[in-house]
Amino acid sequence: MLVVLTSTGQLNLFAKDGTVIHQTSFGVDGIGGDELLSYHTHFVNIYGNPEKGYHNSIAIRGTSIYILGPTHLIVSRLLPWKERILVLRKAGDWMGALNMAMTLYDGHAHGVVDLPRTLDAIHEAIMPFLEELLTSYVDEVFSYISVAFCNQIGKPDQPNDSNSRSNSVNSEIKEQYTRVGGVAVEFCCHIKRTDILFDKIFSKFIDVHVQQRGIVFAFCGRILF
């Protein structure tokens, strides 16, 4: 891979064939452009003598890149495969985390240095974490749905609006659970672990007393056949 830094504080990561893998900014708030990188290699001390300066220096240690500007040290690094997923998960980007997991499963992730080389070995190494990731996603979204819609149902209504509000809330609840089921089906089929879908995920729908049996099987039929 090739890393290109620009004077405007942009970091560009390229693959060997020239494809842009990632672009990001390594600037610091309030500092950018000429203030971020220095273009001279020597400074003059109070006696007028030139002294070496290491500003505008770049060093690579393992998977980390160190960029030394006039006033800031900026560190960029390639995240291990598990941390790449966890960063997205902690940020609340569950779809991004699941997509990253599927990319790793397919062997299409760039710059991964802590996984085996063969695809079968990659599957074996990451599968327990993928299973935990999916169940955590379902549990967290179910918890959010429960809290959100209990609050909606608990709001005071006008007598004439109570039935319409109840129907609307029930419809939204079903839509949310259907969406979670669709994500779970797609993920399990992608990693070829439908046993997780039926042994663990489907039982969670039953536990929350939501009649999703037909929907779950409909999704399976649509993807598998």
C-alpha positions in Angstrom: 0.0 0.0 0.0 1.0 3.6 -0.6 0.3 6.5 1.8 0.3 10.1 0.3 0.1 13.1 2.6 -0.9 16.5 1.3 -0.1 20.0 2.5 -3.8 20.5 3.2 -3.8 17.8 5.8 -5.2 15.0 3.8 -4.1 11.4 4.1 -4.7 9.2 1.0 -4.3 5.4 1.1 -3.8 3.6 -2.2 -3.6 -0.1 -3.1 -0.9 -1.5 -5.3 -3.0 -1.0 -8.4 -3.6 2.6 -7.7 -7.1 2.2 -6.3 -7.9 4.7 -3.5 -8.7 2.6 -0.4 -9.3 5.4 2.1 -9.1 9.2 2.4 -9.2 11.1 5.6 -7.9 14.3 7.3 -5.1 14.2 9.7 -5.3 17.9 10.6 -5.9 19.2 14.1 -8.8 21.5 14.9 -7.9 25.1 14.2 -4.6 24.2 12.4 -4.3 23.3 8.8 -2.5 24.0 5.6 0.9 25.7 6.0 0.5 25.6 9.8 0.4 21.8 9.9 3.5 20.9 8.0 6.8 22.8 7.9 8.9 23.1 4.7 12.3 23.9 6.1 14.8 21.4 7.5 16.9 23.7 9.7 16.2 26.4 12.3 18.4 29.2 13.5 19.1 29.4 17.2 19.5 32.6 19.2 23.2 32.7 18.3 22.4 32.6 14.5 23.7 29.0 14.1 21.6 26.5 12.1 20.2 23.6 14.0 18.5 20.5 12.7 14.7 20.4 13.0 12.6 17.3 12.6 9.4 19.1 11.7 7.7 17.7 8.6 9.1 14.3 9.4 7.3 11.0 8.8 8.3 7.7 10.4 6.7 4.3 10.1 6.8 1.7 12.9 4.9 -1.5 12.3 1.4 -0.5 11.4 1.7 3.1 12.6 2.6 6.3 10.8 4.0 9.2 12.9 3.7 12.7 11.4 5.5 15.5 13.2 4.4 19.0 12.5 5.6 22.2 14.0 3.4 21.9 17.1 1.6 18.5 16.9 2.5 14.9 16.6 -0.1 13.0 14.7 -0.3 9.2 14.8 -2.2 7.1 12.2 -2.4 3.3 12.3 -3.9 0.3 10.7 -6.4 -1.1 13.1 -6.4 -4.9 13.9 -9.4 -6.6 12.3 -11.4 -6.9 15.5 -10.8 -3.3 16.5 -12.0 -2.1 13.1 -15.4 -3.7 13.9 -15.4 -2.5 17.5 -14.8 1.1 16.5 -17.9 1.1 14.3 -19.9 -0.8 16.9 -19.0 1.7 19.7 -20.0 4.6 17.5 -23.4 3.0 17.1 -22.9 2.2 13.4 -24.1 -1.4 13.5 -24.6 -1.6 9.8 -21.1 -0.5 9.2 -19.8 -3.0 11.8 -21.7 -5.9 10.2 -20.6 -4.9 6.7 -17.0 -4.7 7.8 -17.4 -8.2 9.4 -18.7 -9.6 6.0 -15.9 -7.9 4.2 -13.4 -9.6 6.5 -15.2 -12.9 6.1 -14.9 -12.6 2.3 -11.2 -11.8 2.5 -11.6 -8.4 0.8 -10.4 -6.1 3.6 -7.3 -4.1 2.9 -4.2 -3.8 5.1 -5.1 -6.6 7.5 -1.9 -7.8 9.2 -3.3 -10.0 12.0 -5.3 -12.6 10.1 -4.3 -15.9 8.5 -3.6 -15.9 4.8 -6.1 -18.6 3.7 -9.8 -17.9 3.6 -10.7 -21.1 5.5 -8.3 -20.1 8.3 -9.8 -16.6 8.4 -13.3 -18.0 8.8 -12.2 -20.1 11.6 -10.4 -17.3 13.4 -13.2 -14.7 13.2 -16.3 -16.8 13.4 -16.8 -16.8 17.2 -16.6 -13.0 17.1 -19.0 -12.7 14.2 -21.6 -14.8 16.1 -21.2 -12.6 19.2 -21.5 -9.5 17.1 -24.8 -10.5 15.6 -26.4 -11.6 18.9 -25.2 -8.3 20.5 -26.8 -6.3 17.6 -30.1 -8.1 18.0 -30.1 -7.7 21.8 -29.3 -4.0 21.7 -31.8 -3.2 19.0 -34.5 -5.2 20.8 -33.7 -3.3 24.0 -33.9 0.0 22.1 -37.2 -0.9 20.5 -38.7 -1.9 23.8 -37.8 1.3 25.6 -38.7 3.6 22.7 -42.1 2.1 22.1 -43.0 1.7 25.7 -42.5 5.4 26.1 -44.7 6.0 23.1 -47.5 3.9 24.5 -47.2 5.6 27.9 -47.9 9.1 26.4 -51.4 10.5 27.3 -53.9 10.5 24.4 -57.2 12.0 23.6 -60.0 9.4 23.9 -60.6 9.5 20.2 -57.0 9.1 19.3 -56.1 6.1 21.6 -57.0 3.4 19.0 -55.2 5.1 16.1 -52.1 5.7 18.2 -52.1 2.1 19.4 -52.4 0.8 15.8 -49.7 3.1 14.6 -47.3 2.0 17.4 -48.0 -1.7 16.8 -47.3 -1.2 13.1 -44.0 0.6 13.8 -43.0 -2.1 16.2 -43.6 -4.8 13.6 -41.7 -2.8 11.0 -38.7 -2.5 13.3 -38.6 -6.1 14.2 -38.9 -7.1 10.6 -35.9 -4.9 9.7 -33.8 -6.6 12.4 -34.9 -10.0 11.2 -33.9 -9.1 7.6 -30.4 -8.0 8.7 -29.9 -11.1 10.7 -31.0 -13.4 7.8 -28.7 -11.6 5.4 -25.8 -11.8 7.7 -26.2 -15.5 8.7 -26.7 -16.5 5.1 -23.6 -14.5 4.0 -21.4 -16.3 6.6 -23.1 -19.6 5.9 -24.3 -20.0 9.5 -28.1 -20.4 9.3 -27.8 -22.5 12.5 -27.2 -19.3 14.4 -30.3 -17.8 12.8 -32.7 -20.6 13.9 -31.0 -21.7 17.1 -30.3 -18.3 18.7 -31.8 -15.4 16.7 -35.3 -16.7 16.1 -35.7 -17.7 19.7 -35.2 -14.0 20.6 -38.2 -13.1 18.5 -40.3 -15.6 20.4 -39.0 -14.3 23.7 -40.3 -10.8 23.0 -43.7 -12.3 22.0 -43.6 -10.9 18.4 -45.1 -13.1 15.7 -42.2 -13.0 13.3 -42.1 -16.7 12.3 -43.5 -16.2 8.8 -41.3 -13.1 8.1 -38.1 -14.9 9.2 -38.7 -17.9 7.0 -39.8 -15.7 4.2 -36.5 -13.9 4.3 -34.6 -17.2 4.4 -36.5 -18.5 1.4 -35.9 -15.3 -0.6 -32.1 -15.4 0.0 -31.5 -19.1 -0.2 -33.6 -19.9 -3.1 
